[in-house]
Amino acid sequence: MKPKKTALRKPTFSEALVPLLGMVLLLGIGYGKYGLPIQFLLIVAAFLAAIIAKRCGYTWDDMIKGIAEKITSSLPSLLVMVCVGAMIASWMVSGTIPMMIYYGIKIIDPQFLFVTAFFVTAVISTFTGTSFGSAGTAGVAIMGIAIALGVPLEIAAGAVISGAVFGDKLSPLSDTTMLAPIAAGSELYDHIKHMLYTTGSATILCIIAYTGIGMTMDVSQMTNPETVNAILSNLETLYTFNPLLLLPPCLIFWGAYTKKPTIPMLLLASAIAIVMGMVFQGFALKTALQAFVGGFKVAMIPGAADVKVVKPIVSLLTRGGLMGMMGTVLLVFCAFAFAGLFSKAGCIEVVLERFIKSIKSVGQLVTATVGSTLFMSIVTGSSYLAILIPGEMFKDLYKKFNLEPKNLSRTLEDAGTCAVPLVPWSVAGTYMAATLGVPTLSYLPWTILCYSSFIFAIIFAYTGFGIAKIKK
């Protein structure tokens, strides 16, 4: 006889808090103070969530299904992430990214690098609708320029991510921009226009801050002319540059604009780049494919053994590859093990329901929406879940307070789309850290648009500015 299945029940509020507080303590002390591997700490947090799920009557099979559902929902993003890693390596083979770095060093004034990084990635992400693509192309080149010029990498990464998130929020091609109005029940273009209040304010703050930070830097202490000249000389010697090397990024922008499938376009751009590397740079097919899979290394460049390569060039060019993203994928799997168990046990609903009971004003409503969305971002690491679940829970409350649905969709993006890149174990956070080469907690203070957006959302809610009421 099969053992009788325990009746399912909701966790109590105290039970729901146990795995959440456990994760916060494990990551805050274990990772923040002692530098323990974050994957191990997430597995321990998942074990705590499994204990609560078991107490609530869930079987091991139920728990596995919960984990599988979370991983399945993230697979498209993970596949894009892995393909971008391979694309970066192939663009190193072709010389596309080195050429961007070379001319960027020559053109960009170090004092305006941060604000330039913000503008460039904002424009690209708006046209393509993806922060991943923007950070993985122009972002990588900008970080290379930052390394060469000796400016603080964490500030450069913060500016890149702020610009990338700008387009991810406002572009009608972005998946989160399309998802938020669906979750809230608003219209797409009404949603985009309404975001101009908070995102526009955050953008002005970014421009002022990044310009001010750059202008106050003592550039003479950072840029060593001898090092910069050596880097330029190395790039000239190692690569042959010509305008055709811009074909792969042009193909990516065209594919995004015409709404072609993302992964095939990334792989096609990578294939073209590999062919260009063989034609223009003299790579053997086997070497180019080794870079595509295992990541690019300076020693792979034909004739590199005969060149005195300066140390910054190694930092600039060693990156990418399918395998280069595997550590990031493992981290996401560990995070989603916790998220799947925490969600399956019903802990998310119990915690969010406690939030809703205390709301008495519009200011409190928007603050609770921001708090719930941030909570979902931290716990699940998914911008989709951070938008969908609070959107469903708060939709009727916004109507009760006589607020247009576009207020809710805007707030979901202000806190969901913006906050996820700041979570070290999220898909976006791990991707940005791996691609730009700067740890999440290091660039976090400088991603001004990411946290100022939801701060402006709360300020406007309490002042009434930019809040749309339902017209009778």
Secondary structure, 3 states (H helix, E strand, C coil): CCCCCCCCCCCCHHHHHHHHHHHHHHHHHHHCCCCCCHHHHHHHHHHHHHHHHHHCCCCHHHHHHHHHHHHHHHHHHHHHHHHHHHHHHHHHHHCHHHHHHHHHHHHCCHHHHHHHHHHHHHHHHHHHCCHHHHHHHHHHHHHHHHHHHCCCHHHHHHHHHHHHHHHHHHCCCCHHHHHHHHHHCCCHHHHHHHHHHHHHHHHHHHHHHHHHHHHHCCHHHCCCHHHHHHHHHHHHHHCCCCHHHHHHHHHHHHHHHCCCCHHHHHHHHHHHHHHHHHHHCCCCHHHHHHHHHHCECHHHCCCHHHCCCCHHHHHHHCECCCHHHHHHHHHHHHHHHHHHHHHHCCHHHHHHHHHHCCCCCHHHHHHHHHHHHHHHHHHHCCHHHHHHHHHHHHHHHHHHCCECHHHHHHHHHHHHHHHHHHCCCCHHHHHHHHHHCCCHHHHHHHCHHHHHHHHHHHHHHHHCCCCCECCC
